[in-house]
Amino acid sequence: MLIEDITSLILSALEEVLSDKGIEAKVDSDFQLFGTGSVIDSLDLVSIVVRLEEGIHDSTGRSIEIVDENSVVSDDSPFRTVATMAQLVKSKLDAG
């Protein structure tokens, strides 16, 4: 799966979450998902992850676990932005 396809799935999930919350925001690969300044909360991030895992399964027939011990305890969170999450997912897909 191409990084562009993964990014598109993340952006789509993000747009749904923002729409559900009534938030209008410009979403792109630099959009901040996690940390100070983010407009979404941890439950919204979980929703994005679940939607992303479902989208990947629907697109590829593969199941992956995006959130694991390594990604959660990392000092450099892979959930900071859409781009960093896409890189995490791409590495998991490439490894499996």
C-alpha positions in Angstrom: 0.0 0.0 0.0 1.4 3.4 -1.0 2.0 6.1 1.6 -0.4 8.3 -0.3 -3.2 5.8 0.1 -2.5 5.4 3.8 -2.5 9.2 4.2 -5.8 9.4 2.4 -7.3 6.9 4.7 -6.1 8.8 7.8 -7.4 12.1 6.4 -10.8 10.6 5.6 -11.1 9.3 9.2 -9.9 12.6 10.6 -12.4 14.5 8.5 -15.2 12.3 9.8 -14.1 12.8 13.4 -13.9 16.6 13.0 -17.3 16.7 11.3 -18.8 14.7 14.1 -17.4 17.2 16.6 -18.6 20.2 14.4 -15.0 21.4 13.9 -13.9 23.0 10.7 -10.2 22.7 10.1 -7.8 22.4 7.3 -6.5 18.8 7.2 -3.3 17.8 5.5 -0.3 15.6 6.3 1.0 18.2 8.8 -2.3 18.2 10.8 -1.5 17.7 14.5 -3.2 14.7 15.9 -1.7 14.4 19.3 -0.1 16.7 21.8 -0.4 20.3 22.8 -2.4 22.3 20.3 -4.4 19.4 18.9 -8.1 20.0 18.4 -8.9 16.3 18.9 -8.8 14.3 22.2 -7.5 10.8 22.9 -10.9 9.2 22.2 -11.0 10.9 18.8 -7.5 9.5 18.1 -8.7 6.0 19.0 -11.6 6.5 16.6 -9.2 7.5 13.8 -7.0 4.4 14.5 -10.0 2.1 14.4 -11.3 3.6 11.2 -7.8 3.4 9.7 -7.4 -0.3 10.7 -10.8 -1.1 9.1 -9.9 0.9 6.0 -6.6 -1.0 5.6 -8.4 -4.3 6.1 -11.0 -3.4 3.5 -8.3 -2.2 1.0 -5.8 -4.9 1.5 -7.4 -7.8 3.3 -4.7 -7.5 5.9 -5.2 -6.8 9.6 -2.6 -4.8 11.5 -2.3 -3.4 15.0 -1.4 0.2 14.7 -1.1 0.9 18.5 1.3 -1.3 20.3 3.7 -1.0 23.2 6.6 0.4 21.1 4.5 3.2 19.6 2.9 4.2 22.8 6.1 4.5 24.9 8.1 6.2 22.2 9.6 9.6 23.1 8.9 10.6 19.5 5.2 9.8 19.2 4.2 8.4 15.8 0.8 9.9 16.4 1.9 13.6 16.4 0.8 14.3 12.8 -1.0 12.6 9.9 2.4 12.2 8.2 4.0 10.5 11.2 1.1 8.2 11.6 1.2 7.3 7.9 4.9 6.5 8.2 4.1 4.2 11.2 1.4 2.4 9.3 3.6 2.0 6.2 6.4 0.5 8.2 4.0 -2.0 9.8 2.5 -3.0 6.4 6.0 -3.3 4.9 7.2 -5.5 7.8 4.3 -7.8 7.7 
